[in-house]
Amino acid sequence: MADVTETQLVVLGAGPGGYAAAFLAADRGMKVTLIDARERPGGTCLHVGCIPSKACLHAAKLITDVRDAAHIGLKYGAPTIDVNGVRGHWQKVVETLTGNLSRLSKARKIDYVVGQGKFVDDRTIEVEGRGRYHFENCIVATGSVPARPANLNLASPRVVDSTGALKLEDIPPRLLVVGGGYIGLEMGYVYAALGSKVTVVELTDGLLPGCDRDLVLPLHKRLEKMFDKIHLKTKVARLEETPKGIRATLEGEEVADKQPIFERVLVAVGRRPNSRDIGLDKAGVKIDDKGFIAVDEKRRTSVERIFAIGDVAGEPMLAHKATYEGKIVVEVLAGEPAVYDALAVPAVVFTDPEVAWCGLTETEAKRANREIKRVRFPWAGSGRAMTLDRTEGLTKLIVDPETDRVLGVGIVGAGAGEMIAEAMLAIEMGASARDLAMTMHAHPTLSETIMEAAESLYGMAVHQMPPKK
Ligand code: NAD
């Protein structure tokens, strides 16, 4: 019989959802056991996801910024790229961040258990080699894993997922990116900047499906210049190993070369919830047909004492949503009347330009036949954007036609990911477009484009002609 440890709260998975929940629960005096297969907290996001990819994107942006500086009279030579140095940068960041989290976990007296945890029943989790943990409550925060459809599942060191791409083993002369979503575009951007000839193949008729087309356009235009090819409405039917590299069979009307060869292939066609192999059936926890754990607004599962947060508990699979849910569950456990009632979730694609949006999108409004008012401010009218030589951006507000309440915001442009915070605050505070228009914004900044978009709703935009009467 395995050793049994009595604990108040088991958190299974130490990513941005799990570690936040564990830390906050410990701060409220709960006895917490945090279980993860990795030696240190951080999950996919810190170890092999958001953080390392942003470090690589920083390197990539420096390369493209320096190249683009020629437009403003600054000519540099071609960079000498040391992939070990670029990889070393992100590894150091990850080492520091996860080390800090380990220290914070210890300082909070959390029992951090390294190993794969599995439910044995609805009160117990077993960690192989470590024993059993008997809990009063449990939070499942096991995240997600890359999806690999059978036709793309070639076992070859040349075919990688996002984790493999981050290893930056070398700069492949030709890289195929399957999937024009978040990961495909971010890592495609990195490799293109480093010098690979990148081909992106996307199944649907546009990059970043689901995102408003006017926001994707400036990014698409820039990527067209950086990438070798972007094939839309195209399927990768097969991948085969050949002595020269991986041969991809492409099915799409506009593709000329149907069987190109690549030194490396990145498969980035989405992620699936990590709900298999953790014994959820033994605990009686229900999952839906996509494998997400079914939860209510308190993030409670079908079993009263078990909660689920983050990627495993539903879309969108974003770290900040997981952290937010972790906070809610800890409040629920503390007996507070908390529910998940976020009015919006920000989404950011960290390419350059960045694309960021939150709340209602124009696409969603159209699909739901919902009446909205839409105002846009093109960055060509922004003095700050001109000084940065980045006028391709666009800021857009989606507003309730009766109350002028801000329902959604979309931004594409350099630094859009930072700007979306103001939009989030506006939505959460129930601000109207007039509130944004009447809030003084520092000049000259890109954030003025939010104010000017709002001003245009009232015919008050100084740098844009009012609509013709
Ligand atoms: P994604 O859902 O963003 O994009 C997958 C893309 O692949 C879609 O455009 C889809 O149409 C396409 N696709 C699917 N099957 C295909 C096929 N057979 N051939 C060609 N294209 C195909 O998924 P992802 O890029 O793998 O990222 C996974 C998740 O990770 C995202 O949902 C996101 O939540 C998260 N993520 C977020 C960030 C960020 O916040 N910046 C960055 C990376 C990943």
Residues whose N, C-alpha, C, O or C-beta is under 5 A from the ligand:
A	BS01	NAD	V178 G179 G180 G181 Y182 I183 G184 V201 E202 L203 T204 P209 T234 K235 V236 A268 V269 G270 R271 M317 L318 V348 V349 F350
